[in-house]
Amino acid sequence: MDMSLPDFHRGRRLRRSPAIRALVRETRLTPDRLLLPLFVTEGDGVREPVASMPGVARTSIDGLVADVLEARELGIGGVLLFGVPSPTNKDERGSGAWVDDGIIQRAVATVKDRAPDFLVATDVCLCEYTSHGHCGLIDGTGRVENDATLELLAGTAVSHARAGADLVAPSDMMDGRVGAIREALDGEGFGDLPIMSYAAKYSSAFYGPFREAAGSAPSFGDRRSYQMDPANGGEALREVFADLDEGADIVMVKPALPYLDVIRRVADESGAPVAAYQVSGEYAAILAGARAGHLDGDAAMMEALTSIHRAGAGIVITYWAREFAREVGNI
C-alpha cells in the first residue's frame, strides 16, 4: 500500500520540544532591555500601594533605594523615576519640578550614591507638580502655553542632570521641548547626557491608574490639545523625526499594545533606538483579568511584553519588570 504523504510544510518539527522551540525563537526579550517605573514621594518609611495597580506603590526615598537595589540584582536595565510631591508643594508653575531639593533631585542623588553604575532615568514634565495637573503653564483663558513652558522643562532636565540622572525623558508633548532641553543640557556641560523623548505619546484611555499613582490628573479639561489623536499613525512619524532633528537619542511610543503598528513603523523608518511604554492601564487590565480568573496573568503579561519587543521596541518600560526577570530566571 502506498503510504506516501503529500508534500507540505512541516512547521511542527520545530515546535516538538521546549529545547527546539528555544533554539529557533526569533524574539528574545531579556531583563536588561526593561526599564522599571517607580513613584517616589515625601516622608520616611512610606510605602503606599496604588489600588488600581497591584504590586505598584508610592514609596519614600528609603523604600525607593530598596526597590532600585532589587531591580539591579534582578538584572533589569534601569529605572524610570516619577516624583509625587506633597500637594502643598504644588503651584501653578510646577516649580517643584526643577528646585535643587525637589523630591526627584533628592531621590536621584540618593540612588546614585548607593548604586552608581545602575541606570537612572527621570521623567521630565510639570503635571505632577502643577496645582492644575497640566503639563505646561496655563494662560488666562485656560489654554496650555507651549513656548513659555519650554524654559521650565529645560530647567527641570538640567536639575535632574545635576542630581546625577543618566537619562532624561521629557513626556510633556510640548512642541520644541527636545531642542530646548538639548540646548540647556549642552550649555550646562551635560552634552553627553542622552534624551529619551516621549515622541509619539497618544491621548489615551489607558493612563487612568498612572494618574492615580502620580496624583497628576488635570483639574479641568483634558490633554488632547498636546497629546496625539489615537487615530493618527503618520503623525507619529512626523513627531519622531522632529524630535530626532532636535537632538533626541531614543524615541518612545506610548502606550504600547494599542500602537504596535506605530512601534513597527517608527522602528523601520527612523533607524533610531525605540522605546515603548506598557502603560498603567495595559498593566492593570491584564492583572484584573487574571484576578477574575479569565486568563493566566503571568503568561498573558509575558506574551504582551514579547509582542512589544517583537514589534520593534528595543527598550520596554513596564511595571512588571521585576516579575518578568524572575520568570525568565525560572525558564
N, C-alpha and C positions, 0 to 999 in steps of 0.2 A: 504494500500500500504506500502511495506517495504521500509522505507526511511533511513535505516541504511547506514552509510558511511564506506568505507574501513578503516582499522586500519593503520594509517600512522602518522608520526611525525608532531606535531602541533607547529612548531617553531614560528609561528606568534603570538602565545599567549603572548610571552614575548617581542613583538615589538609593541603592540597595542596602547601604550600611552607613552609620554615622561617620566612620572614617573616610569613606569615599565622598560623602556629601561635604565633609570639611575640606577635603583635598581640592575640590573643584569650586568651592564657594567663591563667588565673584566679589561680594561686598563684605568687607571686614571692618566693622566699627570697633574701635578699641577705646578704653577709658581715657587715654591721653589726648583724644580728639574731642573730649567733652569739657564744657565749662559748667560749673555748678552755681546757679544764682543763690545768693544769700542776702537776707534782710537784717540790717544791724540797727539797733535802737539804743536809746539812752538808758542809763542805770547800771546796776551790777547784779549779777545772778539772775538776769531776766531771760526767760525762755517762754514766749507766748505762742502757743500753737495757732496756726491760721486755720479756722474751722473749715473753710472750703477747700483746703489743700492738705490732705493728710500727709504727715511726715515733714511738713514745712513749718518753720517757726520764725518769729522775730526774736532775735537774741541781742543781748548786750555784748559789748566788745569781748569780755572774757569768754562767753559762750561761742562767739564767732571764732575766736582763736582755736578753740577745741574742734569746731567743725572744719576749719581750714586744715588743721593738722591731720584730721581723719581723712579728708579728701586727698591730701598729699600721700598719706600711707596707702591709699587705695589706687594710686597711680592716675588720678584724674588730672586733666591738663591744666586746670586752674579754676579760679572762682571769679564770679561777676558780682560786685557788691552794689547794693541799693541802700541808701540811707533812709531811715524812718525817724525824723526829728520829732521832738515834743511839739504838740500843737501850739504851745506858747512861743516856740521859736520860728513859727511861720509868719511871713508877711507878704505884702502884695508883690514885692520884687523877688522873693525867694532868696534873700540874702544869706540864709544859712547854707546855701549850696556852695559858696566859694570862700567862706571865712576859714582862717587857718586852723581854728579849733572846732570846726564842724564835726559832725558825727562821722562822716566818711573819712575826713582827713585824719582824725584820731585813729579810726579803725585801720586804715591802710598802714599808717606808721607802726601801729602795734603788731599787725600781722607780719609786715616785712621784717620787723625786729626778730620775730620768732621763727619765721620761715622765709629767709631772704631769697632763696632760689626758687620759690614757688610763685607761679604767675598770678598776679592780682590785677584784674580788670575792673574798671569803675564805670558805672552808668553816669553819663553827663546829661542832666536835664534839670528843669526847675520845678516840675509838677509836684514832687514830694515836699517841696519847700515853700511853695506859694500858698497863701491863705485861700486862694480861689481854685487851686488844683489844676490850672492850665500850665502848659509847657513854656510859656513866654509872658512878657509883660502885656497888660491889658490897657487899652486906651479908654477914653471917656465914653465910647459907645459900646464897650464890651467886646471889642474885637482884639484878637491877639496881634500884637505889633511884631512883625518879623525882624526888621533891621535893628530896631532898638534892643532886641533880645540877644543879638549875636555877641556883643561885647560881654554880656553876663555869662553866656555859655563858654566863651573863650577863657574868661577869668576862672570859671569853675574848673575847666580842664587843666589850667596851669596850677591851680591849688592842689589838684589830685596828683599831678606830676611831682610837685614839691614834696608831697607826703610820701612818695615812693611808688606810685602806681606804675605798673609795667605796660598798661594798655588803657586807653580811654575810649569810651563807646558812647558817642552822642546819639540820643534817642528821641530828640525833640521834634525833628522833621521841619525845622525852620530852613528856608532856602538860604544857602550860602554859609551855613554854620561850619561845615568841614573846612572851608577855606579860612574862615576867621580863627578857628581853633588851631589849624596848622601854622598860620602866621604867628599867633600868640606863642605857641609852644616853641617854634623856631627862635623867636625873638628873646625868649627867656632861657635859651640854652638847652632845650629839650628836643632838638632836631631829630634825635634817634628814637623818640617815643612814638610808637605806631598808633594809628586811629582805626578803630573798627566801627564803621558807620552803620547805623540802622538806615540803610539806603532805601529799601522798599518796605516801609512799615505801613501796614494797612489799618484802616479804621475798622476794627474787628469786634465782633461779639464775644470773642474768646478771652478778653482781658479782665473780665469781672473779678475773678479771685485775686489777681495781682493787685488790683486797686484796693481791695480789702486789706491785703498784706502790707502794702506800702502807704495806705492812707492817702491815695492820690487821685481819687475820683473828682472830676470837676464839679464845682458847686453850682454851676449854671452852664447851659448849652452842652456842646459836645466838641469833639476834636476833628470833625470831618473837614474843617477848612484847612487843616495842615497834615492830617494823616490821609493815606491813599484810599481811593474808592476800590472796594473788593472786586469790582467788575473789570478792572483795568490791568492788563498784562504788559502791553507795550510801554505804558508809563513807567513801569518798574525799571525797564532798561534805560530810559532817559534819566531817571533818578540815580541809578547806579553809575552811569557814565559821568554824570555831573559831579558826583561825589569823588569818583576816581580822578577826574580832572582837577578837583580842588585839593587833592592830597590824601584821600582815604587809602589805607593799606589793605584793609579787609572790608568787604561789603556784606551786609546782612539782609536776609529776608525774614519778615516776622508778620504773622505766625508762620508755622512750618507746614503742617499737614494739609490745610486747605489750599496751600500755594506751592505744592510740589512741582507743578508745571513752571511756575515762576523761578523756583530754585534751579531747575534744569536749564531754563533759558539764560539765566544770569551766569551759571557756571560755563555754559557752552560759548556764550557770546562775549563775556567780559574778559575771560582769561585770568581773573583775579581770584585770590582766596575768598571762598564764600562760606559764610556762617548762616545758620538758620536757628531760630528760637522756637522750641516746642513750648508754647506759652502756657500760662496758668490754666486756662480753660481746657486746652487739649489734655493736659496732665490730669486735671480734676475729673474730666469726663470719663477717661479710661478707668480711673480708680473708683468712680461712682458705679460704673458698670460692673466692676469686679465685686464691690461690696454688695451689690444687688444680686450677685450670683449669675449674671448674664454672660460673663466671659472670664477667662483666665487672665488676671491683671498683669502678672509678670510677663506672660507670653505676648499679650497684646502690646505692652509697652516696648518690649524688645523688637517686635515687628514694626511698630511705629517708628522707633528711632533708626532702625535699619533702613526703612524706606526713605527717611530724610537724608541719610548719608548716601544711599543709592541714587537719589535724585540729583546729587551734586554738591551737597554741603560737606565740605571738609571739616568744618567745626560745627558741633551740635551743642546748643545750650539747652539744658534740661534739668528740672528739679529732681529727676530720677537718676542722676549721675552716680550717686553712691550705690544705689541698688543695682544699677547696670554693672558697675565694676565688680560687685560681689557675685552677680550672676555669671559674668564672663569668667571670673576666677574659679567658679564651680564646674565649668564645662570641661 
